[in-house]
Amino acid sequence: MLVGNERRLNGTGFRLCRKSLKLVLMTAPRFSFARLAAQAGLLLCISSLLAAEPTVLKLWPQGAPEPEGYRCEPEKVIPPKSEKDVVRVTNVSDPTITVYRPENPNGAAVLVCPGGGYSILAIEHEGTKVCEWLNEMGVTGILLKYRVPARPSGRGIEPLQDAQRAMGMIRKRASEWGLDPARIGVLGFSAGGHLTVNLGLNPSARTYRFDAAMEDENAKPDFMVPVYPAYLVDKGESALLPEVKVTATSPRAFFVHAGDDKGQTSALASTYLYVEYRKLGLPAELHVYSKGGHGFGMRRNGLPVNDWASRVGEWMKAEGIVPAPLAK
């Protein structure tokens, strides 16, 4: 990965490139076309690997704003215990964004927020794999590693600071990264879906000192995709929580949920949000699948809900976020 301005080659990929071309370099005549082609191929291989290598940027180079006296245990990765388990990251105190650039970028970008109950981050099936899928569409995927577990100040407060700072940083670097500032969105799962909605509905209500050198003042996403968002409805699942307010300036949205998801992660959250969008005449799309439960992310289990990403891709094309393929 690239950390700050540092670069390093993917060791495995470089070794494969070098090994496959070394034979030509060893056997071809010194000034032959084959030798020159092999040398050019090696340079192209190195260039390709450098372009594909993700960039990691710290959100708070001088240290994240934490509650007074708070101390976090060292960050750790918890490997899956079985085939059905997921990779987890916890004890995050130095949040980052990791920028995954596609081979053929189209100018769109999405900030990806993994879920995990504000306790851990499901960093793979709700994180890196999502960025890989976005790259396939030519979209720059930007993985947010936000602070967990929840601090004493309350659930979601520090993660919202991280998301606002991340969106501000993306906008600040949009020209440098070749991004269209009108096609930068956010997508998140479960607690990350809650964070996605919070960022979409409260983009500029910062609870930290704004830094013009680090971030753009505008932290509003142009679109949002909450996937089975959590913590948005009351205990009876009868209404959205009072603080969840859709306004006339809320970004266009695509909601994904499974109908058998209940309680704090109830599918009614997405339904109620969609209704609020409709009341205001705002562009939105809602997909509630009959089965799927909670936490499916990019994993496949043979159910129709597994195609949610394809539906999002179609919506992004229909909305002009991703260029539609030319008609043949």
Buried (B, 14 or more C-beta within 10 A) or exposed (E): EBBEEEEEBBEEBBEEBEEEBEEBBEEBEEEEEEBEEBBEBBEEBBEEBBEBBBBBBBBBEEEBBBEEEEEBEEEEEBEEEEEEEBBBBBBBBBBBBBBBBBEEBBBBBBBBBBBBBBEBBBBBBBBBBBBEBBBEBBBBBBBBBBBBBBBEEEBBBBBBBBBBBBBBBBBBBBEEBEBBBEBBBBBBBBBBBBBBBBBBBBBEEBEBEBBEEBBBEBBBBBBBBBBBBBBBBEEEBEEBEEEBEBEEEBBBBBBBBBBBBEEBBBBBBBBBBBBBBEEEEBEBBBBBBEEBBBBBBBEEEEBEBBEBBEBBBBBBBEBEBBBEEEEE
